[in-house]
């Protein structure tokens, strides 16, 4: 049975019944309907943790997060449960991986320095810095910066979904609980997000846009993207990290409003 087929059984009425009585059996029914979502996310993130954790342990962690997502979900927030649960599961898995202390301290510092330097140059230059400018500002060669970009891919925790989620939760707090999903406020929020994300993607170069599209929309793996572009997997990792860094910077002001 596919995920979509399983999720069709969870209707608005099911959510209303669960929210009204918080029945544990009904909660478990909802959890099981979305269990495949956890497996999909765990498998998709396998490249991040494969050398540091077992798939079963990660799935178990994701299932705990899924239960928590069901218990905390508020349908009046104009956010689909799949989106809400995905972010909760990903965040839980990320926290679990972080707890394994698998990121070398030096690389962790380099990642932070990379982000701070990038933002500083954007402000100083009033444009996106070139690869060479970024490398020079960090006292690295362009080859060394490429290596940092490749390595930081594995724990670059800002995904397309997380950019959207951060703004959705911020705006969602300002919406009263009785807003309908098709309310003018909800539609305005969605249209504004689409506009901002569109601008962020437009700010990328052609190859970065391609990687973002293939990875987040077409759901291709790094190996598959590498075959499409005719480059190595490490090069795709570098392009992905650079793209996310640019998108985060482009949306920084909007996200913080």
C-alpha positions in Angstrom: 0.0 0.0 0.0 1.4 3.4 -0.9 1.8 6.3 1.4 -0.8 8.3 -0.5 -3.3 5.4 -0.2 -2.7 5.1 3.5 -3.1 8.8 4.1 -6.5 8.9 2.4 -8.0 7.1 5.3 -7.1 10.0 7.6 -9.9 12.4 7.0 -10.8 15.7 8.6 -13.4 13.9 10.6 -10.8 11.5 11.9 -8.7 14.5 13.1 -11.7 16.1 14.7 -12.6 12.9 16.5 -9.0 12.5 17.8 -8.7 16.2 18.9 -12.0 15.9 20.7 -11.2 12.8 22.8 -7.4 12.2 22.4 -8.1 8.5 22.1 -4.8 6.6 22.2 -6.1 3.9 19.8 -7.1 6.5 17.3 -3.8 8.3 17.7 -2.0 5.0 16.9 -4.2 4.5 13.8 -3.1 7.9 12.5 0.5 7.2 13.3 0.4 3.9 11.4 -1.2 5.6 8.4 1.8 7.9 8.2 4.5 5.4 9.3 5.8 5.0 5.7 6.6 8.7 5.7 9.2 8.1 8.4 10.8 5.3 6.4 10.9 7.5 3.3 12.6 10.3 5.2 15.0 8.0 7.0 16.1 6.4 3.7 16.4 9.8 2.0 18.7 11.0 4.8 20.8 7.8 4.9 23.7 9.5 3.2 24.0 11.8 6.2 24.1 9.1 8.9 25.1 5.9 7.2 28.6 5.8 8.9 27.3 6.9 12.3 23.9 5.2 13.0 21.8 2.2 11.9 18.7 2.6 9.8 16.5 0.9 12.4 17.6 3.3 15.1 16.9 6.3 12.9 13.4 4.9 12.0 12.6 4.4 15.6 13.6 7.9 16.4 11.5 9.1 13.6 8.5 7.2 14.8 8.8 8.8 18.2 8.7 12.2 16.5 5.7 11.1 14.4 3.8 10.3 17.5 4.7 13.7 18.9 3.6 15.3 15.7 0.2 13.7 15.8 -0.3 14.8 19.4 0.7 18.4 18.7 -0.8 18.9 15.2 -3.3 21.7 14.9 -5.3 21.5 11.7 -6.4 25.1 12.0 -2.9 26.4 11.3 -3.3 26.0 7.5 -0.4 23.6 7.4 -0.8 20.1 6.0 0.0 17.3 8.4 2.5 15.8 6.0 4.5 19.0 6.1 4.3 19.4 9.8 5.2 15.7 10.5 8.1 15.8 7.9 9.8 18.7 9.6 9.3 17.1 13.1 10.7 13.8 11.9 13.7 15.4 10.1 14.4 17.6 13.1 14.3 14.6 15.4 16.6 12.6 13.2 19.0 15.5 12.9 19.1 15.9 16.7 19.7 12.2 17.1 22.6 12.3 14.6 24.0 15.4 16.4 23.9 13.5 19.7 26.3 11.0 18.2 28.9 13.8 18.1 29.9 12.7 14.6 30.9 16.1 13.2 34.5 16.9 13.8 35.0 20.1 15.8 37.2 21.7 13.1 34.6 21.0 10.4 31.8 22.3 12.6 33.7 25.6 13.1 34.4 25.8 9.3 30.7 25.5 8.6 29.8 28.3 10.9 32.6 30.5 9.6 31.5 29.8 6.1 27.9 31.0 6.8 29.0 34.1 8.7 31.6 35.1 6.1 29.1 34.6 3.3 26.5 36.9 5.0 29.2 39.5 5.8 30.4 39.6 2.2 26.8 39.9 0.9 26.3 43.0 3.2 29.7 44.4 2.3 29.6 43.9 -1.4 25.8 44.4 -1.7 25.7 41.3 -3.9 26.4 37.6 -3.8 30.2 37.0 -3.4 32.0 34.9 -6.0 33.5 31.6 -5.1 37.0 33.1 -5.2 36.0 36.1 -3.0 34.5 33.7 -0.5 37.6 31.5 -0.4 39.9 34.5 -0.1 37.8 36.0 2.8 38.2 32.6 4.6 41.9 32.4 3.8 41.3 29.2 1.8 42.1 28.2 -1.7 39.2 27.6 -4.0 40.0 23.9 -3.8 39.9 23.9 0.0 36.5 25.8 -0.1 35.2 23.2 -2.5 36.1 20.5 0.0 34.4 22.5 2.8 31.3 22.8 0.7 31.3 19.1 0.0 31.7 18.1 3.6 29.1 20.5 5.0 26.5 19.0 2.7 26.2 16.1 5.0 25.1 18.2 7.9 23.7 21.3 6.1 20.5 21.2 8.1 18.7 24.0 6.2 16.5 22.3 3.7 13.9 23.8 1.4 11.2 22.6 3.6 12.8 24.1 6.7 13.0 27.5 5.1 9.2 27.3 4.4 8.4 25.9 7.8 10.2 28.6 9.7 8.1 31.2 8.1 4.9 29.2 8.3 5.2 28.7 12.0 6.0 32.4 12.5 3.1 33.6 10.5 0.8 30.8 11.8 1.1 32.2 15.3 -0.6 35.4 14.1 -3.6 33.5 12.6 -6.5 32.9 14.9 -7.5 29.3 15.5 -10.8 29.5 13.5 -9.1 30.4 10.2 -10.3 28.1 7.4 -7.7 26.5 5.2 -8.9 28.5 2.2 -9.1 31.8 4.2 -7.8 35.0 2.6 -5.0 35.2 5.2 -3.9 31.6 4.5 -3.9 32.2 0.7 -2.0 35.4 1.1 0.6 33.7 3.3 1.0 30.9 0.7 1.3 33.3 -2.2 3.9 35.4 -0.4 5.9 32.3 0.4 5.8 31.2 -3.2 7.0 34.7 -4.3 9.8 34.8 -1.8 11.0 31.2 -2.6 10.7 32.0 -6.3 13.0 35.0 -5.8 15.5 32.9 -3.8 15.6 30.3 -6.6 15.9 32.9 -9.3 19.0 34.3 -7.5 20.8 31.0 -8.1 22.8 30.2 -11.2 21.5 27.7 -13.7 23.3 24.7 -12.3 22.3 25.5 -8.7 18.6 25.8 -9.8 18.9 22.4 -11.5 20.3 20.7 -8.4 17.6 22.2 -6.2 14.9 21.2 -8.6 16.1 17.7 -9.1 16.8 17.1 -5.4 13.7 18.7 -3.8 11.1 18.5 -6.5 12.1 15.4 -8.5 13.4 13.6 -5.4 16.5 12.4 -7.1 19.5 11.1 -5.2 22.9 12.7 -5.4 24.2 9.9 -7.6 21.3 10.3 -10.0 21.8 14.1 -10.1 25.5 13.6 -10.8 24.6 11.3 -13.8 22.2 13.9 -15.1 24.7 16.8 -14.9 27.7 14.6 -15.9 29.7 15.5 -12.8 30.8 13.7 -9.6 28.7 13.2 -6.5 31.1 15.4 -4.6 30.5 18.2 -7.1 26.7 17.9 -6.6 27.3 18.2 -2.8 29.2 21.4 -3.4 26.6 22.9 -5.7 23.8 21.9 -3.3 25.6 23.6 -0.3 26.3 26.7 -2.2 22.6 26.9 -3.4 21.2 26.5 0.1 23.6 29.1 1.4 22.4 31.6 -1.2 18.7 30.8 -0.7 19.1 31.2 3.1 20.7 34.6 2.6 18.1 35.7 0.0 15.3 34.9 2.4 17.0 36.0 5.6 15.2 39.3 5.9 11.8 37.8 5.0 12.2 34.9 7.4 13.1 37.2 10.3 10.2 39.6 9.8 
